Amino acid sequence: RAPRDVVYPVAPLTVQSATSHGITFHTPLMVRHESVELSGEGQMSGFSVDGRPADCVKLAIANLWPETFGEGSRPDLVISGMNDGANCGINVMYSGTVAAAIEAAFLGVPSIAVSMRRAGGKADYALGAKWGRLAIERILAAGPLRAHDCISINVPATDGSGPDPSGPTPQMCVCPMNTHGLIDKYEKRVSPLGDTYYWAAGHGLDFKGTDGGTDVDLLLKDRITITPLMYDLTRHALMDDLRTRLNA
């Protein structure tokens, strides 16, 4: 039986940036028990999975958690992250961090994704984690999340370009995601063998537009953004009109 307030990491073995909601289907998922030393707090145990973020959540809920804590047991909450880089705006569609949280919500476990903006300098991960934790605590203090709830948190840069680390905690804002597309940039190069290839350029926050009050707008203003997400991609507002037009 899992003790109260246990944190049990199940994480990808390798970096999985921009892997979105991909899962491993035709090859096995190799799993290894891991233990890391926490400064002044002893050891933390968990699993590494040679797969994608969504794989980690699916496997954890289906097998690893009940095998560790008892048949029928499930986590109360899945926290995905903290990601090294913002996952705001349309980037939530590409994010493995957000995909892991959405997968948990789909499977009936409430979830929170946490991401930290990077602006190029050396990040203070402890500060980013502190801000993320404060946001999580505030969300949970407001009332329990429901089984299929998924919330995405983005915290400002901690590399000196964002809020003063010695100042107050940045303001928290509940806001929608920005839906403008990215300005895609690719550098054309030629390999030593004469083959042409393209290298993705830009820093991931080059959007074609930014609407006021959205996650991108507020994050760039050094706010902590809190955005509820959903996995139902149905455009319900168009349903009746499409039924009429198609007589279906």
C-alpha positions as CSV (number, residue, x, y, z in Angstrom):
1,R,0.0,0.0,0.0
2,A,1.4,3.4,-0.9
3,P,2.0,5.7,2.0
4,R,0.5,9.2,2.0
5,D,2.4,11.9,0.1
6,V,4.8,9.5,-1.5
7,V,6.5,10.8,-4.7
8,Y,7.5,8.1,-7.1
9,P,9.1,9.2,-10.3
10,V,8.7,7.3,-13.6
11,A,10.7,9.2,-16.2
12,P,12.0,8.7,-19.7
13,L,15.6,7.4,-19.9
14,T,16.6,10.0,-22.5
15,V,15.6,13.6,-23.4
16,Q,12.1,13.6,-25.1
17,S,11.6,17.2,-26.1
18,A,8.9,17.7,-28.8
19,T,7.9,14.1,-28.9
20,S,4.3,15.1,-28.3
21,H,1.9,12.3,-27.5
22,G,3.8,9.5,-29.2
23,I,3.8,6.0,-27.6
24,T,5.9,2.9,-28.1
25,F,4.0,0.1,-29.8
26,H,6.2,-2.1,-31.9
27,T,9.2,-2.4,-29.6
28,P,9.5,-3.3,-25.9
29,L,9.7,-0.7,-23.1
30,M,12.9,-1.4,-21.2
31,V,12.5,-0.4,-17.5
32,R,15.2,0.1,-14.8
33,H,14.8,0.8,-11.1
34,E,16.7,4.0,-10.2
35,S,17.7,5.6,-7.0
36,V,19.0,9.2,-6.6
37,E,20.5,11.0,-3.7
38,L,18.6,14.1,-2.7
39,S,20.6,16.8,-1.0
40,G,20.0,16.5,2.7
41,E,16.8,14.4,2.2
42,G,18.1,10.9,1.6
43,Q,17.3,8.8,-1.5
44,M,14.4,8.8,-3.9
45,S,13.5,5.7,-5.8
46,G,11.7,5.4,-9.1
47,F,11.9,4.0,-12.6
48,S,13.5,5.0,-15.9
49,V,11.7,3.9,-19.0
50,D,13.3,3.7,-22.4
51,G,10.3,5.3,-24.0
52,R,8.3,8.5,-24.4
53,P,6.6,10.6,-21.7
54,A,3.2,9.2,-22.5
55,D,4.6,5.7,-22.3
56,C,5.8,6.5,-18.7
57,V,2.4,7.5,-17.6
58,K,0.6,4.6,-19.3
59,L,3.0,2.0,-17.9
60,A,3.1,3.6,-14.5
61,I,-0.7,3.5,-14.0
62,A,-1.2,0.1,-15.6
63,N,1.7,-1.8,-14.1
64,L,4.5,-0.1,-12.2
65,W,2.4,1.6,-9.5
66,P,0.2,-1.4,-8.6
67,E,3.3,-3.7,-8.8
68,T,5.0,-1.4,-6.3
69,F,2.2,-0.4,-4.0
70,G,-0.4,-3.2,-4.4
71,E,-3.0,-4.4,-6.9
72,G,-5.7,-1.9,-7.5
73,S,-3.7,1.1,-6.3
74,R,-3.4,4.2,-8.3
75,P,-1.6,7.5,-7.8
76,D,-3.7,10.4,-6.6
77,L,-2.0,12.9,-8.8
78,V,0.5,12.9,-11.7
79,I,2.9,15.8,-12.0
80,S,4.8,16.0,-15.3
81,G,8.0,18.1,-15.4
82,M,9.6,20.5,-14.6
83,N,10.4,20.9,-18.3
84,D,13.5,22.8,-19.3
85,G,11.7,25.3,-21.5
86,A,8.2,26.8,-21.8
87,N,5.2,24.8,-23.0
88,C,2.8,27.6,-23.8
89,G,0.7,28.5,-26.8
90,I,0.6,26.0,-29.6
91,N,3.6,24.3,-28.2
92,V,1.4,22.3,-25.9
93,M,0.6,20.3,-29.0
94,Y,4.3,19.3,-29.4
95,S,5.2,18.9,-25.8
96,G,6.0,15.6,-24.3
97,T,5.7,17.1,-20.8
98,V,2.1,18.2,-21.5
99,A,1.3,14.9,-23.3
100,A,2.2,13.0,-20.2
101,A,-0.2,15.1,-18.1
102,I,-3.0,14.7,-20.7
103,E,-2.4,10.9,-20.8
104,A,-2.9,10.8,-17.0
105,A,-6.1,12.8,-17.2
106,F,-7.4,10.6,-20.0
107,L,-6.7,7.5,-17.7
108,G,-8.6,9.1,-14.9
109,V,-5.8,10.5,-12.8
110,P,-5.8,14.3,-12.3
111,S,-2.6,15.9,-13.6
112,I,-0.4,19.0,-13.6
113,A,2.3,19.8,-16.2
114,V,5.0,22.2,-15.1
115,S,7.4,24.0,-17.5
116,M,10.0,26.7,-17.0
117,R,10.8,29.4,-19.6
118,R,14.4,29.5,-20.8
119,A,15.8,32.8,-22.1
120,G,19.3,31.6,-22.9
121,G,21.2,32.1,-19.6
122,K,22.0,29.6,-16.8
123,A,18.7,28.7,-15.1
124,D,18.1,28.4,-11.4
125,Y,16.1,25.2,-11.3
126,A,15.6,25.3,-7.6
127,L,13.8,28.7,-8.0
128,G,11.8,27.4,-10.9
129,A,10.8,24.4,-8.9
130,K,9.9,26.6,-5.9
131,W,7.5,28.7,-8.1
132,G,6.0,25.6,-9.6
133,R,5.4,24.0,-6.2
134,L,3.8,27.2,-4.9
135,A,1.4,27.1,-7.9
136,I,0.6,23.5,-7.4
137,E,0.0,24.0,-3.7
138,R,-2.4,26.9,-4.5
139,I,-4.3,24.8,-7.0
140,L,-4.7,21.9,-4.7
141,A,-5.6,24.2,-1.7
142,A,-8.5,25.6,-3.8
143,G,-10.1,22.1,-3.9
144,P,-9.4,18.6,-5.1
145,L,-8.9,18.1,-8.8
146,R,-11.4,15.8,-10.6
147,A,-10.3,12.6,-12.2
148,H,-9.9,13.9,-15.7
149,D,-8.6,17.4,-14.9
150,C,-5.3,18.5,-16.5
151,I,-3.6,21.8,-15.7
152,S,-0.5,23.3,-17.4
153,I,1.7,25.6,-15.4
154,N,4.5,27.8,-16.9
155,V,6.9,29.7,-14.7
156,P,9.0,32.6,-15.8
157,A,12.7,32.4,-16.7
158,T,15.1,32.1,-13.8
159,D,18.3,32.9,-15.6
160,G,18.4,36.6,-14.6
161,S,16.2,37.8,-17.5
162,G,13.0,37.2,-15.6
163,P,11.7,38.3,-12.2
164,D,14.1,39.3,-9.4
165,P,14.9,36.0,-7.6
166,S,14.9,37.9,-4.2
167,G,11.6,39.5,-4.9
168,P,8.1,38.3,-4.3
169,T,6.7,35.3,-6.0
170,P,5.5,36.2,-9.5
171,Q,1.8,36.8,-9.9
172,M,-0.2,33.7,-10.9
173,C,-2.8,34.1,-13.7
174,V,-5.4,31.6,-15.0
175,C,-5.4,32.1,-18.7
176,P,-6.1,30.4,-22.1
177,M,-3.5,29.2,-24.4
178,N,-2.4,31.4,-27.3
179,T,-3.4,29.8,-30.6
180,H,-1.3,31.6,-33.1
181,G,1.2,29.4,-35.0
182,L,4.9,29.4,-34.7
183,I,7.1,31.2,-37.2
184,D,9.0,28.2,-38.6
185,K,12.7,28.7,-39.3
186,Y,15.0,26.2,-40.7
187,E,18.7,26.6,-41.6
188,K,19.7,25.0,-44.9
189,R,23.1,23.2,-44.7
190,V,25.2,20.8,-46.7
191,S,26.9,17.8,-45.2
192,P,30.6,17.0,-45.9
193,L,29.2,14.3,-48.3
194,G,27.2,16.9,-50.2
195,D,23.8,16.0,-48.9
196,T,21.4,18.8,-48.1
197,Y,19.8,18.9,-44.7
198,Y,17.8,21.4,-42.6
199,W,18.3,22.3,-39.0
200,A,15.4,23.7,-36.9
201,A,16.2,27.2,-35.7
202,G,14.5,29.7,-33.4
203,H,13.9,29.5,-29.7
204,G,10.4,28.1,-29.7
205,L,8.6,31.2,-28.7
206,D,8.5,32.9,-32.1
207,F,4.8,33.1,-32.7
208,K,3.0,34.7,-35.6
209,G,0.9,36.6,-33.1
210,T,0.2,36.9,-29.4
211,D,-3.2,37.7,-28.0
212,G,-3.4,39.7,-24.8
213,G,-4.2,37.8,-21.7
214,T,-3.0,34.4,-23.1
215,D,-0.4,32.2,-21.6
216,V,2.3,33.4,-24.0
217,D,1.5,37.1,-23.4
218,L,1.5,36.7,-19.6
219,L,4.5,34.4,-19.4
220,L,6.6,37.0,-21.4
221,K,5.4,39.5,-18.8
222,D,6.9,37.3,-16.1
223,R,3.7,35.9,-14.7
224,I,3.1,32.3,-13.7
225,T,0.5,31.0,-16.1
226,I,-2.1,28.4,-15.2
227,T,-4.1,26.9,-18.1
228,P,-6.7,24.1,-17.8
229,L,-6.4,21.7,-20.8
230,M,-8.6,19.0,-22.3
231,Y,-8.0,16.0,-24.5
232,D,-11.4,16.1,-26.3
233,L,-10.5,17.7,-29.6
234,T,-14.1,17.8,-30.9
235,R,-15.2,21.2,-32.1
236,H,-18.6,21.0,-30.5
237,A,-19.7,24.4,-31.7
238,L,-19.6,23.1,-35.3
239,M,-21.5,19.9,-34.7
240,D,-25.1,21.0,-35.4
241,D,-24.1,23.1,-38.4
242,L,-22.1,20.2,-39.9
243,R,-25.0,17.8,-39.3
244,T,-27.4,20.1,-41.1
245,R,-25.0,20.7,-44.0
246,L,-24.3,17.0,-44.4
247,N,-27.7,15.7,-43.4
248,A,-25.9,13.2,-41.3
